[in-house]
Amino acid sequence: MRARTMTLDKVRSKGLRVLSRELGPYNFIRFLQQFEQGQGDYTKEREGRFGRWKVGDISRELKKQHK
């Protein structure tokens, strides 16, 4: 039996499809996040974007803009 050779792009694409199907969307994302280091300071960025807003404040504002 001879193994089929795929390009690295095809291997990656097929691997991601299999992982997504087997793990489901939530666990698939969790799996991928293990390899993403990220950068910056999320807490500072969040405070810079939203200041001292609470979740309820943001939710109300989004609802107002949606109407």
C-alpha positions as CSV (number, residue, x, y, z in Angstrom):
1,M,0.0,0.0,0.0
2,R,1.4,3.4,-1.0
3,A,0.6,6.5,1.1
4,R,-0.9,9.4,-0.8
5,T,1.1,12.5,-0.5
6,M,-0.8,15.7,0.2
7,T,0.5,19.3,0.2
8,L,0.9,20.7,3.7
9,D,-2.0,23.0,3.0
10,K,-4.3,20.1,2.3
11,V,-3.0,18.2,5.4
12,R,-3.7,21.2,7.6
13,S,-7.2,21.8,6.0
14,K,-8.2,18.1,6.4
15,G,-6.8,17.9,9.9
16,L,-8.8,21.0,11.0
17,R,-12.0,19.6,9.4
18,V,-11.6,16.3,11.3
19,L,-10.8,18.1,14.6
20,S,-13.8,20.3,14.2
21,R,-16.1,17.4,13.4
22,E,-14.8,15.2,16.2
23,L,-14.5,17.9,18.9
24,G,-17.5,20.1,18.1
25,P,-17.2,23.9,17.7
26,Y,-16.6,24.8,21.4
27,N,-13.8,22.2,22.1
28,F,-12.3,22.8,18.6
29,I,-11.8,26.5,19.5
30,R,-10.4,25.5,22.9
31,F,-8.0,23.1,21.2
32,L,-6.8,25.8,18.8
33,Q,-6.3,28.3,21.6
34,Q,-3.7,26.1,23.2
35,F,-1.3,27.1,20.4
36,E,-2.1,30.8,20.2
37,Q,0.0,32.7,22.5
38,G,-1.6,36.0,22.0
39,Q,0.0,39.3,22.7
40,G,-0.6,42.5,24.6
41,D,-2.5,42.9,27.8
42,Y,-6.2,42.0,27.4
43,T,-7.2,43.6,30.6
44,K,-5.7,47.0,29.7
45,E,-7.1,46.8,26.2
46,R,-10.6,45.9,27.5
47,E,-10.6,48.8,30.0
48,G,-9.4,51.1,27.3
49,R,-12.2,50.1,25.0
50,F,-15.0,49.8,27.6
51,G,-13.7,51.8,30.6
52,R,-15.7,50.9,33.7
53,W,-18.8,49.7,31.8
54,K,-20.5,46.7,33.2
55,V,-21.9,43.8,31.1
56,G,-25.4,45.1,31.6
57,D,-24.4,48.6,30.4
58,I,-22.9,47.2,27.2
59,S,-25.9,45.0,26.6
60,R,-28.3,47.9,27.0
61,E,-26.2,50.0,24.6
62,L,-26.2,47.3,22.0
63,K,-29.9,46.8,22.2
64,K,-30.4,50.6,21.8
65,Q,-28.2,50.6,18.7
66,H,-30.0,47.6,17.3
67,K,-33.4,49.2,17.4
